[in-house]
Structures are given as structure tokens and as C-alpha cells.
Amino acid sequence: MPENDLNLLIEAAKAAGEIATPFWRQTPQTWEKEAGAGPVSEADLAVNDMLKDRLLGARPGYGWLSEETEDNTDRLSCDRVFIIDPIDGTRSFIAGERIWAHSLAIAQAGQIIAAVIYLPLRDKLYTARSGNGAHLNGKPVQPSGRNEIDEARVLSTKPNFDASHWPGGIPKIQRHFRASLAYRLALVAEGRFDAMITFRDTWEWDVAAGTLIATEAGAAVTDRQGSTPSFNNSHPALAGLLVGTDAVHKGLLRQILV
């Protein structure tokens, strides 16, 4: 049942925090991935190994998709699939910053049905399951309710506001940034920011959990083309992501799809 799956994810996320935190600010061993895919640390790998053993041990019939596990096609035939980012915001983790998260989700028939984003150093546990709303540390969250694009607080990297992305004109927003993409979605879900944007093709493990948390909170969630995201794809990436209050999301999308 989805509610039992959510409990499983919560327990696993907390265990992940217990493994990762001792590595933090202790100069963990790191490597650069191939093709400029960014760094990975020994903490990422340790968390990944624990989560794979723990989650698949509890749900052996589920598929597995993780940033730190070599992918294969077995997951495509599974009814439910774990989609995992052991540490989202690895650069932040390696730098000794606090903005990194464990992102855990379960997909069924292309949609996320249970999700957890956990920031152990900030004591923030975001949770959601289908049809039950989104919560932060057990309390319901909802988007900001902002109705105007101008001066909206938007989480995004600077390159996303290059004029080439905005045929309708660059919107007049307040741009902000957080290292963890999963955390950016959660911050929109809880109303601290009005929207988040990423135009680059986005790995499913970065946004799977955040997509459900934002949706269940009441935010609008699409890819950069305005389509509803689908998960557990053969190539596990989405065409960017746009998340926000209904009004801000619609306004931003109009500027993109002119």
C-alpha cells in the first residue's frame, strides 16, 4: 500500500542521514564522473548501497533507478520503481555547506505515488503520497498563492534567464538559488518561493520526489513544454521542469511558449 511505502521511504531517508552526516566536513574521498556529469563522493556511494539493500530488501519486486547505480532495463517491466538520489547537491555536500538532501520516490505507471526529501542538517523532512497532501515535519504545506509574475521569487540558475529561452521576453522576477534541485521544489511546495525553473534536460532522480511533493501541496508542475512529467522512462530524463503557483506558472509558461 502507498502509505506503507511512504513509511519505508521515511525510515530509509533518516538512515541515509545517519550515514552521510559523519562524512560531512571530513574531506570525504571524491571523484569526477565521466562526460562532465559532476562529482561523486564516498558518502554518495555509501548511502546508495545502504538504500539499495534496505529498500529492495523490503520490496524485492520493485525496480531500481538511482543516480549512483548503473542503469539497466529491468526496471521498465516493474509495476513500481524506486527513484533515488542518494545525495542531491553533492557539490554543496563536498564544500561543507548544509543545502544537500536525500531524495527518495516510488513511481507507478509513470507517476510518483510516494516521496521523501530529507535535509538532515536542517532538520527538514518533506513527505507526500498520492491524494494525501504534502507535509514538512508532519505539518501540511502549500504554495505561496502569488498571482503576479513581476517580482515573483523564482529559484533558478542564472543561465536559465538567457534571452534565448524567453521568446516572450525575460520576466521581471527576483532570482534565487539553492544547490539541491530537490530542495528547490520543496521550497516552492511550502510557499517560501513562488516558482522554480530548469530548462536543461533533468534526470528523474533529481526531481521525482519533489514533483509529487509540489503537486500534492497544490503547485502546478510541468516540463518546459507544458506537459505533465512522466517517470521511469527508458532514458530517465525530463525536458526540464517548471513549478510554481498556478498564476506564476501560467505566466512564465506564456513567456516561454510564445
N, C-alpha and C positions, 0 to 999 in steps of 0.2 A: 504494500500500500504506500502511496506517496508520503503520508505523514511519517511512516516508519523510515522511509528513505531519507526524509529530512533530518530525523533524529540521528541517523547514521552519519550523514554529512556533518552535522554539528559536532558530534563526538570526534570525528576524524579531523576536522579543522582545528579543534582545540589541541589535539595530539600533534598536529603539524606545527602549531605554535611552540609547543614544548620542545620539539626537535630543532626548529630553526633559530629560536631566540639565543641559545648558547653560542651559536656561530657569529651572531651579530656583534660587530665592532671587535672581533677577534681575528681579523685578517684571514678569512677563510680562503682556501685554495680556489682559484678561478681559472676559467678557460674561455677563449673566444670560439663561438660556434662557426661553422663553415658558412660561406656565402653572406657574410655580414649580418648574421642572424642575432648578434648580440652576445652578451656574456652568460655564462652559467657558473654557478658556484657549487662547492661540495654540499652546501646546505640544500640547494635545489634538488640535488640528486638524492640526498638522504631523505628528504621529505617525500619525494616522488616514490622511492622504494617502499617507504612505510605505507603511504596511501594506497599504492597498488596492492600490496599484500593485505592490508586491512579491508579495503573496500571490496576487492574481488573475492577475498576470503568470505566476506559476509554475503555477497551477491555473485556467486560464480557464473551465473548465466548472463550477466551484464557485459556489454562491450567496454572497451577502454580507449580513450583518446586523451593524451597528455602531452604537454609541451616537451617533457623530458623523457618520453618513451618513443622509440622508433615506431612509426605508424605502420599498420597493415590493414588489409581489407576485411578482417574477421569481424570487426565491429559493425560493418554495414548490414550484416544479417541478424544482428541482435535487436530484440524488441526495445531494450533500454540500454543506454550507454552513459558511462561516467565521462564527463568532460572536465579536465583538471588542469589548472595552472598551479604547480606546487608553490612557487613564489612569484607573484605578479609584481613587477617593479624591482627586478634583480639588481639593476644599476643602483637604485636607491638603497637597497639592502647592502650591497658591497661598499657603498660610500658611507655607510654608518648612519643613514637617515632613517626616519621612522615610517615613511609612507611606502610600505610594501604590504602585500596581502596574500592570503591563501584563498584561491578561488575554486570552488567545487560545485559541480552541477550534474544533473541527470537529465538526459534527453529521452523522449519517447516520441516516435513518429515525427521527428523533425522539430519538436517543440520542447522547451525546457519545462520540467514539471517540479523540480526541487532544486534549491540553490542556496549556497552559503558563501559570503565573503567575510573573511576574518582578518582583522588587523590586530595582532596580539600586543604590539607596543602602544597602541592607542585604545586598547580595551573596547574595540568595536566589533560586534558580531551582527552582521546583516543576514537576514534569512527570508526565504519566501518559498511557498509551494502553491501550485496552481489553485486558484479560486479562494485563497485564504489570506490575501493581502501580503504586504511586506512589513518587516519589523527590524528595528535596531535595538539590540539588547532587550528583546521581548516587547518593546513598545511599538505600536503602529507608526508608520511614516507615510508621508505624502509629498508630492511636488510642491513647488513654491506658489503656484497659482498665477504667476506673472502673465499678463495679457499683452505686453508691449515688447517688440524686438529691441527697440532703441534702449541702450544701456542695460540690456539683459546680461546677466553674469554667465559667461559661457566657458566651460573647461575645454581647452584645445591647445595643441601645439601651434607655434607661430606659422609654420608652412601652410597650415590649413586656411590661412587668410590671405594667401596669394590670390591676386585678381583672377587668375586662370580658373579658379574653382567657382567663381561667382559671376556668371553672365548677367545676373540681375543687379549687380553692384554689391560691393562689400558692405555687410550690415554694420551699423554703429553699435557695437557691443563692448562690454568690458571683458577682455580675455584673461583667463586664469589658467593655472596648470597644476596638476598633481601627477606624480610619477607613475602611479599604478592606474592602468586603464580600468580595471575592475572597480577601483575606488572612485573613479570619476563617475561611473554610472550610479554607484551607491549614493554619492553626494547629490546627484540630481534627484534620485528617488526620495531622499529625506528633505529636499527643499532648500538645501544650502546654496545650490546653484540652479540656474534656470534651464540650462541645456549643456550638452557635450557633443562634440563633433570630432570624427576622424574620417578623413577621405581615403586614406590608404586602405588597401585590402587588409582585412583584420582577421587574425587567427581566432578560431572559435573559442579556444581555451581562455583567451583574454577577456571575452565578453559574454560567454554563455551564462554564467551565474548572474552577472549584472543586468543582463537583458530581462530575466524573469523578475528580479527584484525591482527594477524600474517599472516594468509593466504592471506588476501587482500593486505597486504604490499608486499607480494612476498616470504615469508618464506615457507619452507617445514614443514609440520605438520603431524605427525603420532603418534600412540601409541608405546609402547616399542617393539611391534611385527611387526612394519612397516605397520600397517593397518590405513586407514583413520578413524578418530573418528566419531562416530555416537551418537547423543544425544536424550534425552527423553527416555532412556531405563527404563525397569521395575525396575531394580536395577540401580540407576543413578550413575554409576561409570565407569571409563575408565581404561584400562590396562596401566596405566602410560601415559607419554607424552614425546615426543622428538620433539623439534622445533629448526630450525636453517636455515642458508643459505643452498642452495642446496648441495654444496660441503661438508660442515661440517656435515650436517645431514646425507648424504650418508656415509661419512667416519665413523661417530660414529655408525651408524646402522650396518655397516660391522663388527665392533668390538664386537657388541652385539650379532649378529645372526650367528656367525661362526658355 
